[in-house]
Amino acid sequence: MPASFASTNEVNSVRGIVVLSRWSERDRSMQAIMADVNRQLAALPGYRAFSVARRSLGGGAGKPVEFVLGGGDYDELARWRDILTDRADENKGLSNLDSDYKETKPQLEVIIDKDRAADVGISIARIGRTLETMLGFRKVTTYIDRGEEYDVILEGKKEQKQTPTDIRNLYVRSETGNELIPLSSLVTLKEFADSASKNRFNRLRSITLSATLKDGYLLGDALDYLAAITRAELGNAPVINYKGQSREFVDASRALFVAFALSLLIVYLVLAAQFESFVHPLTVMLTVPLAVAGALGGLYLAGSSLNVYSQVGILVLIGLAAKNGILIVEFANQLRNEGKPVAEAILESARTRLRPVLMTSVSTAIGAVPLILASGAGAESRFTIGVVIISGVALSTVLTLFLVPVAYSLLARFTSATNRVALEIEALERDLSN
């Protein structure tokens, strides 16, 4: 089908749709098949062909990299496009680099000699109406027949408007001398190539650079690279934006960072209400950075990336990591309520809570093992979440057994036993009774 199936502005490009077999019926991944197809298409002389995958989020087909340049003039945007394309070709992680602004559509510009037209008494409007009527069509009036209204359209014969040279056969009547003047003596034709479409994004004239990614090259790295070379080569003149999958990635990354900050705040406030203190939640929350460090280390060792799925797994880790600290701190507070000093209370709490901490952590890690061992469609996303949970829980558990007691012994001295007020009231009542 034509590449512009919805609006046939482009006539020199086509698009084909290939449906792959089910995951269980083939032994190669979609990325491997696309890489093989792109290698074969690159060997075709006289063609520019490539394969793109359907987007997993939002549907539709398109390249993962869609980098938008906004400006005030298409000629300037085209110059910027050429500069960035030359620089982007140096990046081996990008392939099939293209843009939505291609000067491939033939155009014919009619330049009117205004002085010559004025000398012979012909207005610009009359020249325009002549060209409109003879080379296109013009609605002049309507008529009614049997209750139906019909348009009256003037149009030149098709055989008289096949080539640009047919304009030599057109004449315009002078408004002063009433003679016919050859239109070719009043106008000059200029042939040039222009883009079939001139797009806008956020109400700005824009050109979109699109590309596919080589295996192992991350979308975030590609967008950062394009933004960096844009600022290095063009300064702050272009307005940078994103479309398609790139925009979804940027928006999702920003949203997840906000969600991560809000989740930390909510967990802190809930712990503050539980412990009736603003100090003890800090001791518990120290386990979260440990879990995040373990998750990042696991991603590095597994060869995975920090993507949307891994960020969701890190959000889950906030609650999983905090529970170990809660077990230790809560029991230490109970021992302090019994009158034991801080050092003795935290040591006994760590020894007593060792088994529950290990049991809950091991059960959580075992529960995430199926995510790592899963196969089939979507296994990559489940694998990433499983790696984040197992590595984050493992590291935070080991270090929590040492860090939480140390932090509690340093910070708990600024707090008192949770039943301090009740003890003081009882002591006051005894004094009054005596």
C-alpha positions as CSV (number, residue, x, y, z in Angstrom):
1,M,0.0,0.0,0.0
2,P,1.2,3.6,-0.3
3,A,3.2,4.9,2.6
4,S,0.7,7.7,3.0
5,F,-2.4,5.5,2.9
6,A,-4.7,7.9,4.6
7,S,-3.7,10.9,2.5
8,T,-1.9,10.0,-0.8
9,N,0.5,12.9,-0.8
10,E,3.5,10.6,-1.3
11,V,3.7,8.5,-4.5
12,N,7.3,7.3,-4.3
13,S,7.0,5.1,-1.2
14,V,5.2,2.0,-0.1
15,R,4.7,0.1,3.1
16,G,4.2,-3.6,3.7
17,I,2.9,-5.3,6.9
18,V,4.4,-8.6,8.0
19,V,2.8,-10.7,10.7
20,L,5.2,-13.0,12.6
21,S,4.3,-16.5,13.8
22,R,3.6,-17.0,17.5
23,W,6.5,-17.0,19.9
24,S,6.3,-20.7,20.4
25,E,6.4,-21.4,16.7
26,R,9.7,-19.7,15.9
27,D,13.2,-19.9,17.2
28,R,14.2,-16.2,16.6
29,S,13.2,-13.1,18.4
30,M,11.5,-10.2,16.6
31,Q,14.7,-8.1,17.0
32,A,16.8,-10.8,15.3
33,I,14.4,-11.1,12.4
34,M,14.3,-7.3,11.9
35,A,18.1,-7.2,11.9
36,D,18.2,-9.9,9.2
37,V,15.6,-8.1,7.1
38,N,17.4,-4.8,7.4
39,R,20.6,-6.4,6.2
40,Q,18.9,-7.8,3.2
41,L,17.1,-4.6,2.4
42,A,20.3,-2.5,2.7
43,A,21.8,-4.6,-0.2
44,L,19.1,-3.5,-2.6
45,P,20.4,-0.8,-5.1
46,G,18.4,2.3,-5.6
47,Y,16.1,1.8,-2.7
48,R,16.0,3.1,0.9
49,A,14.2,0.4,2.9
50,F,14.0,-0.7,6.5
51,S,11.8,-2.5,8.9
52,V,10.1,-1.1,12.0
53,A,8.2,-2.8,14.8
54,R,4.7,-2.1,16.1
55,R,4.9,-0.1,19.3
56,S,4.1,-2.1,22.5
57,L,2.6,1.0,24.2
58,G,-0.1,2.9,22.5
59,G,-0.2,0.7,19.4
60,G,0.7,1.8,15.9
61,A,3.9,1.4,14.0
62,G,6.9,3.7,14.1
63,K,10.5,4.0,14.9
64,P,11.4,4.1,18.6
65,V,13.5,7.3,18.1
66,E,11.4,10.4,17.1
67,F,13.3,13.6,17.8
68,V,11.4,16.8,16.9
69,L,13.1,20.1,15.9
70,G,10.9,23.2,16.1
71,G,11.7,26.5,14.5
72,G,10.3,29.4,12.6
73,D,11.3,28.6,9.0
74,Y,11.4,25.3,7.1
75,D,14.5,26.2,5.1
76,E,16.4,26.7,8.4
77,L,14.9,23.5,9.8
78,A,16.1,21.6,6.7
79,R,19.6,23.0,7.3
80,W,19.5,21.9,10.9
81,R,18.3,18.5,9.9
82,D,21.2,18.1,7.5
83,I,23.7,19.1,10.3
84,L,22.2,16.7,12.8
85,T,21.9,13.8,10.3
86,D,25.6,14.1,9.5
87,R,26.5,14.0,13.2
88,A,24.0,11.2,14.0
89,D,25.6,9.0,11.2
90,E,28.7,8.9,13.4
91,N,26.7,7.1,16.1
92,K,26.9,3.3,15.4
93,G,23.9,2.7,17.8
94,L,21.5,4.5,15.4
95,S,20.3,3.1,12.1
96,N,17.8,3.9,9.4
97,L,18.0,7.6,10.2
98,D,15.3,9.5,8.3
99,S,13.1,12.6,8.6
100,D,9.5,13.6,7.7
101,Y,10.7,16.5,5.5
102,K,12.0,15.4,2.2
103,E,12.4,17.7,-0.8
104,T,11.2,15.0,-3.3
105,K,7.9,16.4,-4.6
106,P,8.1,18.3,-7.9
107,Q,6.7,21.9,-7.6
108,L,6.1,24.6,-10.3
109,E,6.3,28.2,-9.2
110,V,4.8,30.9,-11.4
111,I,6.6,34.2,-11.1
112,I,4.6,37.1,-12.5
113,D,6.4,40.1,-14.1
114,K,4.3,42.8,-12.3
115,D,5.8,45.7,-14.3
116,R,5.1,44.1,-17.7
117,A,1.6,43.1,-16.7
118,A,0.9,46.7,-15.6
119,D,2.2,48.1,-18.9
120,V,-0.2,46.0,-20.9
121,G,-3.1,46.6,-18.6
122,I,-3.5,43.1,-17.0
123,S,-4.1,42.8,-13.3
124,I,-2.6,40.1,-11.0
125,A,-6.0,38.8,-10.2
126,R,-6.9,38.2,-13.8
127,I,-3.7,36.2,-14.4
128,G,-4.5,34.2,-11.3
129,R,-8.1,33.5,-12.4
130,T,-6.8,32.4,-15.9
131,L,-4.3,30.0,-14.4
132,E,-6.9,28.7,-12.0
133,T,-9.5,28.1,-14.7
134,M,-7.3,26.7,-17.5
135,L,-4.8,24.6,-15.4
136,G,-7.2,23.7,-12.6
137,F,-10.9,24.5,-12.2
138,R,-13.1,27.3,-11.0
139,K,-16.7,27.4,-9.7
140,V,-18.4,30.3,-11.3
141,T,-22.1,29.9,-10.4
142,T,-24.9,27.4,-9.8
143,Y,-28.2,26.5,-11.4
144,I,-31.3,24.7,-10.3
145,D,-32.9,21.9,-12.2
146,R,-36.0,20.1,-10.9
147,G,-35.4,21.3,-7.3
148,E,-31.7,20.3,-7.3
149,E,-28.8,22.8,-7.2
150,Y,-25.8,22.1,-9.3
151,D,-22.4,23.9,-9.6
152,V,-21.1,25.4,-12.8
153,I,-17.4,24.7,-13.1
154,L,-15.0,26.1,-15.8
155,E,-12.1,23.8,-16.6
156,G,-9.5,23.6,-19.3
157,K,-9.1,20.4,-21.4
158,K,-6.9,17.8,-20.0
159,E,-4.7,17.5,-23.1
160,Q,-4.0,21.3,-22.8
161,K,-2.5,21.1,-19.3
162,Q,-0.2,18.1,-19.4
163,T,3.2,19.8,-19.3
164,P,4.6,23.2,-18.1
165,T,5.1,24.3,-21.7
166,D,1.3,24.2,-22.2
167,I,1.2,27.6,-20.6
168,R,2.5,29.1,-23.9
169,N,-0.9,28.4,-25.4
170,L,-2.8,30.5,-22.9
171,Y,-3.8,34.1,-23.5
172,V,-5.1,36.9,-21.2
173,R,-7.3,39.7,-22.4
174,S,-6.0,43.2,-21.6
175,E,-8.3,45.4,-19.5
176,T,-7.3,48.5,-21.4
177,G,-6.6,47.6,-25.1
178,N,-8.9,44.5,-25.2
179,E,-6.3,42.5,-27.1
180,L,-5.1,39.0,-26.1
181,I,-1.7,38.9,-24.5
182,P,0.3,35.6,-24.4
183,L,0.6,34.5,-20.8
184,S,4.1,33.3,-21.4
185,S,5.2,36.9,-21.9
186,L,4.0,37.8,-18.4
187,V,5.1,34.9,-16.3
188,T,8.2,32.9,-15.7
189,L,8.1,29.2,-14.6
190,K,10.5,27.9,-12.0
191,E,10.7,24.2,-11.2
192,F,11.9,23.0,-7.8
193,A,11.4,20.2,-5.3
194,D,9.7,20.6,-2.0
195,S,8.4,18.3,0.8
196,A,5.0,16.7,0.3
197,S,4.0,17.7,3.8
198,K,5.0,20.5,6.1
199,N,4.3,19.5,9.6
200,R,3.8,21.4,12.8
201,F,4.2,20.3,16.4
202,N,2.9,22.3,19.3
203,R,1.9,25.0,16.7
204,L,5.6,25.3,15.6
205,R,7.0,24.5,12.2
206,S,8.9,21.2,12.8
207,I,10.9,18.4,11.3
208,T,11.0,15.0,13.0
209,L,14.2,12.9,12.9
210,S,13.4,9.2,13.3
211,A,15.7,6.2,13.7
212,T,15.8,2.6,14.9
213,L,18.2,1.3,17.5
214,K,20.9,-1.3,17.1
215,D,20.7,-4.2,19.5
216,G,21.9,-3.2,23.0
217,Y,21.6,0.6,22.4
218,L,19.2,2.2,24.8
219,L,16.4,4.6,23.8
220,G,17.4,7.0,26.6
221,D,21.0,7.1,25.5
222,A,19.9,7.8,21.9
223,L,17.7,10.7,22.9
224,D,20.4,12.2,25.2
225,Y,22.9,11.9,22.3
226,L,20.6,13.7,19.9
227,A,19.8,16.5,22.4
228,A,23.5,16.9,23.2
229,I,24.6,17.2,19.5
230,T,21.7,19.6,18.9
231,R,22.9,22.0,21.6
232,A,26.5,21.6,20.6
233,E,25.9,22.3,16.9
234,L,22.9,24.6,17.0
235,G,22.8,26.1,20.4
236,N,19.5,27.1,21.9
237,A,17.9,28.0,18.6
238,P,15.9,24.8,17.9
239,V,13.0,23.8,20.2
240,I,13.5,20.2,21.1
241,N,10.5,17.9,21.6
242,Y,9.6,14.2,21.2
243,K,6.9,12.2,19.5
244,G,5.6,8.6,19.6
245,Q,7.5,6.1,21.6
246,S,10.2,8.6,22.5
247,R,7.6,10.9,24.0
248,E,6.1,8.0,25.9
249,F,9.5,7.1,27.3
250,V,10.3,10.6,28.4
251,D,6.9,11.2,30.0
252,A,7.0,7.8,31.7
253,S,10.5,8.4,33.1
254,R,9.4,11.8,34.6
255,A,6.3,10.3,36.0
256,L,8.1,7.4,37.7
257,F,10.6,9.8,39.3
258,V,7.7,11.8,40.8
259,A,6.0,8.5,41.9
260,F,9.2,7.4,43.5
261,A,9.5,10.6,45.5
262,L,5.9,10.5,46.5
263,S,6.1,6.9,47.6
264,L,9.1,7.7,49.8
265,L,7.2,10.6,51.4
266,I,4.1,8.5,52.0
267,V,6.1,5.6,53.5
268,Y,7.9,8.1,55.8
269,L,4.7,9.7,57.0
270,V,3.0,6.3,57.6
271,L,6.1,5.1,59.6
272,A,6.1,8.4,61.6
273,A,2.5,7.8,62.5
274,Q,3.2,4.2,63.5
275,F,6.3,4.9,65.6
276,E,5.0,8.3,66.9
277,S,8.4,9.7,66.0
278,F,10.1,11.5,63.1
279,V,13.5,9.9,63.9
280,H,12.7,6.1,63.8
281,P,11.4,6.3,60.2
282,L,14.7,7.7,59.1
283,T,16.4,4.5,60.5
284,V,14.0,2.3,58.6
285,M,14.2,4.3,55.4
286,L,18.0,3.8,55.3
287,T,17.3,0.4,53.9
288,V,15.7,1.8,50.7
289,P,19.0,3.1,49.2
290,L,20.5,-0.3,49.9
291,A,17.8,-2.0,48.0
292,V,18.1,0.4,45.0
293,A,21.9,-0.1,44.9
294,G,21.3,-3.9,44.9
295,A,18.7,-3.5,42.1
296,L,21.1,-1.4,39.9
297,G,23.9,-3.9,40.6
298,G,21.6,-6.8,39.5
299,L,20.6,-5.0,36.3
300,Y,24.3,-4.4,35.5
301,L,25.3,-8.1,36.1
302,A,22.3,-9.3,34.1
303,G,23.0,-7.0,31.2
304,S,19.6,-5.4,31.5
305,S,18.8,-1.6,31.4
306,L,17.1,0.9,33.6
307,N,13.7,1.0,31.8
308,V,10.1,1.4,32.7
309,Y,9.8,-2.2,34.0
310,S,12.9,-1.9,36.2
311,Q,11.7,1.4,37.6
312,V,8.4,-0.3,38.5
313,G,10.4,-3.0,40.3
314,I,12.3,-0.3,42.2
315,L,9.0,1.1,43.4
316,V,8.0,-2.3,44.7
317,L,11.4,-2.5,46.5
318,I,10.5,0.5,48.7
319,G,8.0,-1.5,50.7
320,L,9.9,-4.8,50.5
321,A,13.1,-3.2,51.9
322,A,11.4,-1.2,54.6
323,K,9.7,-4.2,56.2
324,N,13.0,-5.6,57.5
325,G,13.9,-2.3,59.2
326,I,10.4,-2.2,60.7
327,L,10.8,-5.6,62.3
328,I,14.0,-4.6,64.0
329,V,13.1,-1.1,65.1
330,E,9.6,-2.0,66.4
331,F,11.0,-4.8,68.6
332,A,13.8,-2.6,69.9
333,N,11.2,0.0,70.9
334,Q,9.3,-2.6,72.8
335,L,12.5,-3.6,74.7
336,R,13.1,0.0,75.5
337,N,9.6,0.3,76.9
338,E,10.5,-2.5,79.3
339,G,13.4,-0.3,80.6
340,K,16.4,-1.7,78.7
341,P,19.0,0.8,77.4
342,V,19.4,1.6,73.7
343,A,22.5,-0.5,73.0
344,E,21.1,-3.6,74.8
345,A,17.7,-3.2,73.2
346,I,19.0,-3.0,69.6
347,L,21.4,-5.9,70.0
348,E,18.7,-8.2,71.4
349,S,16.3,-7.0,68.7
350,A,18.7,-7.8,65.9
351,R,19.4,-11.3,67.3
352,T,15.7,-12.1,67.9
353,R,14.5,-10.7,64.6
354,L,17.2,-12.4,62.5
355,R,15.1,-15.4,61.7
356,P,11.9,-13.5,60.7
357,V,13.9,-11.1,58.5
358,L,15.7,-14.0,56.7
359,M,12.5,-16.0,56.3
360,T,10.5,-13.1,54.8
361,S,13.4,-12.0,52.5
362,V,14.1,-15.5,51.3
363,S,10.4,-16.1,50.6
364,T,10.1,-12.9,48.7
365,A,13.2,-13.7,46.6
366,I,11.9,-17.2,45.9
367,G,8.5,-15.7,44.8
368,A,10.3,-13.6,42.2
369,V,12.3,-16.6,40.7
370,P,9.5,-17.5,38.3
371,L,9.8,-14.0,36.8
372,I,13.4,-14.7,35.9
373,L,12.7,-18.2,34.6
374,A,9.7,-17.2,32.5
375,S,9.9,-17.6,28.7
376,G,7.7,-16.6,25.8
377,A,6.3,-13.3,24.7
378,G,6.9,-10.5,27.2
379,A,9.6,-12.5,29.1
380,E,12.1,-9.7,28.9
381,S,9.9,-7.3,31.0
382,R,9.2,-10.0,33.6
383,F,12.9,-10.9,33.7
384,T,13.8,-7.3,34.5
385,I,11.3,-7.0,37.3
386,G,12.5,-10.3,38.8
387,V,16.2,-9.3,38.7
388,V,15.3,-6.0,40.4
389,I,13.4,-7.7,43.2
390,I,15.8,-10.5,43.9
391,S,19.0,-8.5,43.8
392,G,17.5,-5.5,45.8
393,V,16.0,-7.7,48.5
394,A,19.2,-9.8,48.8
395,L,21.6,-6.8,49.3
396,S,19.2,-4.8,51.5
397,T,18.6,-7.8,53.8
398,V,22.3,-8.5,54.3
399,L,23.2,-4.9,54.9
400,T,20.1,-4.1,57.0
401,L,21.2,-6.5,59.7
402,F,24.3,-4.3,60.2
403,L,23.2,-0.8,59.2
404,V,19.9,-0.6,61.0
405,P,21.4,-1.5,64.5
406,V,24.2,1.1,63.9
407,A,21.8,3.8,62.8
408,Y,19.4,3.0,65.6
409,S,22.1,3.2,68.3
410,L,23.1,6.6,66.9
411,L,19.7,8.1,66.4
412,A,17.6,6.5,69.2
413,R,19.5,8.5,71.8
414,F,17.5,11.6,70.6
415,T,14.2,9.8,71.3
416,S,12.6,8.4,74.4
417,A,10.5,5.3,75.0
418,T,7.1,5.3,73.4
419,N,5.5,4.7,76.8
420,R,7.4,7.5,78.5
421,V,4.3,9.6,79.0
422,A,2.3,6.7,80.5
423,L,5.2,5.9,82.9
424,E,5.3,9.5,84.0
425,I,1.6,9.6,84.6
426,E,1.8,6.4,86.7
427,A,4.7,7.8,88.7
428,L,2.8,11.1,89.3
429,E,-0.3,9.1,90.4
430,R,1.8,7.1,92.9
431,D,3.3,10.3,94.3
432,L,-0.2,11.8,94.7
433,S,-1.5,8.7,96.4
434,N,1.4,8.7,98.9
